Amino acid sequence: MHVSTTVSEWVERRRSLEGRRIGLVPTMGALHRGHASLVERCRRENEFVVVTLFVNPTQFNDPADLQRYPRTMEVDLALLEELGTDEVFAPEATALYPDGYLFKVVAESLTREMEGRHRPGFFDGVMTVVLKLLNLIRADRAYFGEKDFQQWKVLHAMAADLFVPTEIVRCPTIRMASGLAESSRNSLLSKEGRGRAAVIYEALRTAGSAEGARGVLEAAGLRVDYVEEHWGRRFAAAYLEGIRLIDNVPLGDVECSSVSM
């Protein structure tokens, strides 16, 4: 496994891969089983696996959130090598933003609800950095998890609209035994908090309506940003122990028969 930390180093590595089928897993590090599942699928479906490790500053609207985002580079690299990753691209922020945030990608739709409404500028930062990575890696496929379903939908639409040839692949959410979706932010919760956080999945899956799910979360002591239904799915974002967690489930998986749309 080779690790590139500068754009010029990666560009040189990329030249040797012409003609190979390349898969990309973009991450912000602090890797967990969810990321591992993306890498494993990428490994099965491509000749060459590239993983990016980059905590993207432009998608954080709260400087404190950026500061406390977990960074575990040595552990991440060991896991990626174990998973059979071929190349890792782990640049500094100045490498991807040499002139600062000079240009950004902005969408006219898909980004105004849920994460876009509660995290101003979030999707601009995500789309901008992913487009940069897609241009640099030039992969045949890029893999994203369903936990961030709205993000996948936005990126899928962006790639299609801007004629980016990389296929944007959606992969299932990986969960703990409790049902809690795997997330890098889970590591910031206490052991008790990780147990309590499972109520998000439970509420999404069993409440008769979005409003009902919100009530369950608030009764459990979580501060709720939203519970909404779009694209045949139910979504939630809520704070526990000061950590913002998101999740979603297909409405077809909701157990209660009185689901409202």
Residue pairs with C-beta under 8 A, 6 or more apart in sequence:
1 77
1 80
1 81
1 85
1 86
1 87
1 88
2 13
2 86
2 87
2 88
3 77
3 87
3 88
3 89
3 90
4 10
4 13
4 87
4 88
4 89
4 90
4 91
5 90
5 91
5 92
5 95
6 91
6 95
7 91
7 95
7 96
7 136
10 87
10 89
10 91
10 136
10 137
11 136
13 87
14 136
14 137
14 138
17 48
20 47
20 48
21 46
21 47
21 48
21 140
22 46
22 47
22 48
22 49
22 50
22 137
22 138
22 139
22 140
22 141
23 42
23 43
23 45
23 46
23 48
23 49
23 50
23 139
23 140
23 141
23 142
23 143
24 42
24 50
24 51
24 52
24 133
24 134
24 137
24 139
24 141
24 142
24 143
24 166
25 35
25 38
25 39
25 42
25 49
25 50
25 51
25 52
25 142
25 143
26 51
26 52
26 54
26 130
26 133
26 142
26 144
27 35
27 38
27 51
27 52
27 53
27 54
28 53
28 54
28 55
28 56
28 69
28 184
29 53
29 54
29 55
29 70
29 71
29 72
29 73
29 76
29 184
30 69
30 70
30 71
30 72
30 76
30 184
30 187
31 72
31 75
31 76
31 79
31 80
31 184
32 174
32 182
32 183
32 184
32 186
32 187
33 174
33 182
34 145
34 147
34 173
34 174
34 181
34 182
34 183
36 79
36 83
37 145
37 171
37 172
37 174
38 143
38 144
38 145
38 171
39 49
39 51
39 80
39 83
39 84
39 85
40 83
41 143
41 169
41 171
42 49
42 141
42 143
43 49
43 83
43 84
43 85
45 141
46 139
46 140
46 141
48 86
48 87
49 84
49 85
49 86
49 87
50 85
50 86
50 87
50 88
50 89
50 137
50 139
51 80
51 85
51 87
51 88
51 89
52 88
52 89
52 90
52 133
52 137
53 73
53 76
53 88
53 89
53 90
54 89
54 90
54 91
54 93
54 96
54 129
54 133
55 66
55 69
55 71
56 93
56 96
56 125
56 126
56 129
57 66
57 93
57 97
57 125
58 97
58 101
58 104
58 121
58 124
58 125
58 128
58 129
59 119
59 121
59 122
59 123
59 124
59 125
59 126
59 129
60 66
60 69
60 122
60 125
61 119
61 120
61 121
61 122
65 244
68 188
69 184
69 185
70 184
70 185
70 187
70 188
73 90
77 88
80 88
89 133
89 136
89 137
96 129
96 132
101 128
103 128
104 124
104 125
104 127
104 128
105 124
105 127
105 128
105 131
105 158
106 124
106 127
107 123
107 127
107 154
107 157
107 158
110 116
110 123
110 150
110 153
110 154
110 157
111 123
111 124
111 154
113 150
113 228
113 230
114 150
114 226
114 228
114 230
114 235
114 237
115 122
115 123
115 150
115 151
115 237
115 246
116 122
116 123
116 150
117 226
118 225
118 226
118 237
123 151
123 154
126 151
126 154
126 155
127 154
127 155
127 158
130 142
130 155
130 158
131 158
131 162
131 164
134 142
134 159
134 164
134 166
135 164
138 166
139 166
140 165
140 166
140 167
141 166
141 167
141 169
142 166
142 167
142 168
142 169
143 169
143 171
144 151
144 152
144 155
144 168
144 169
144 170
144 171
145 152
145 170
145 171
145 172
145 173
145 174
146 152
146 170
146 171
146 172
146 173
146 248
147 173
147 181
147 182
147 183
147 246
147 247
147 248
148 246
149 170
149 231
149 233
149 235
149 248
150 230
150 235
150 248
152 168
152 170
153 231
155 168
156 168
156 170
158 164
159 166
159 168
173 181
173 182
173 247
173 248
174 181
174 182
175 181
175 182
175 201
176 182
176 194
176 198
178 194
178 195
178 198
178 201
179 198
179 201
179 202
179 205
180 186
180 194
180 197
180 198
180 200
180 201
181 200
181 201
181 245
181 246
181 247
183 245
183 246
185 243
185 244
185 245
186 194
186 197
186 245
188 241
188 243
189 197
189 240
189 241
189 243
190 241
193 240
193 241
193 243
196 220
196 221
196 240
197 240
197 245
199 216
199 217
199 220
199 222
200 217
200 222
200 236
200 238
200 245
200 247
201 247
201 249
202 216
203 213
203 214
203 216
203 217
203 220
203 227
203 236
204 213
204 227
204 234
204 235
204 236
204 247
204 248
204 249
204 254
205 249
205 253
205 254
205 255
206 254
206 255
206 256
207 213
207 215
207 216
207 254
207 256
208 256
208 258
208 259
208 260
209 258
209 259
209 260
210 227
210 228
210 229
210 234
210 260
211 227
211 260
213 227
213 234
213 236
214 224
214 227
214 236
217 224
217 227
217 236
217 238
218 224
221 240
222 238
222 239
222 240
223 238
223 239
223 240
224 236
224 237
224 238
224 239
225 237
225 238
225 239
225 244
226 235
226 236
226 237
227 234
227 235
227 236
228 234
228 235
229 235
229 251
229 260
229 261
232 250
232 251
232 252
233 248
233 249
233 250
233 251
234 248
234 249
234 251
234 254
235 246
235 247
235 248
236 246
236 247
236 248
237 244
237 245
237 246
238 244
238 245
239 245
251 259
251 261
